[in-house]
Amino acid sequence: MTGAQLPNERLETLIRDYCAAWSEPDADRRLEILHQVWSPDGIYTDPNGHVEGRPHLSAHIGKVLAESLPAGARIVPASHADAHHDEFRFAWKSVLPDGSVSLEGVDFGELDSHGHIRRIVGFFGALQPIGASPPGATDAA
């Protein structure tokens, strides 16, 4: 199946709305948002989970909101989308009510033939430059 090549403005709106789902505490409203942007059998993967389908993604988001993100945090795009063919990427951040950033990351995605998100693979934090210690590494002295 070939994905959709969306106009950039439409892709930006899709990403903004997808991020809004990650900020929505109400499960019914969150699922409503996902119906607009997420493929029915879409796949989501990040370091903390792997889910398939809108209801499972909505439940995963609800769990993250309840257990991992600080109260009042909003997930917002932190970059414009970069896209080619049916693939895209964008940076996002978790913004606290005081405007500070609690978490940031990059998502890589794929669109289905209807212009919905078919797959997201998410990464947390910034990439480590060459020469820096990889995450979790300790100096052996």
C-alpha positions, 0 to 999 in steps of 0.5 A: 500500500502506498502512503499519501504525500500530503501538502506541508500545511496538512501534515503540520495540522495532522502533527499538531492534532496528533500532539494534542491527543497526547495532551488530552486527559479525557479518554473520549475526547482523546479517542475522537482526536485519534479518529481524525489523525490515526489509521485504524490499525496504526502502530506506535512504538517508543522506548516504553511501549508498543501498541497497535490500533486507536483504542490501544494508543489512546489507553497508552497515552492515558497511562503516560498522562497519569503516570509519567508526565507532570500534571498540566504538561502539554505535548507540542510540536517543536519543529516543522515537519520534514517529509518525503514520500509517505515518511515524515519526522518532527521534534516535539516537547513536553511543556509544563504550565510554567513554560519550562520543558520537561521532555523532548524527542523526535518522532518518525512516522508513516502515512497511510493512503488516506493521509492518516498516521499509519506508524510512529516510532518515537525517541526521547531526548537529544542525540549524543554527539560523536565523542560524548559518552552514550546514555547510560555509560559510566567511566571505568577508571 
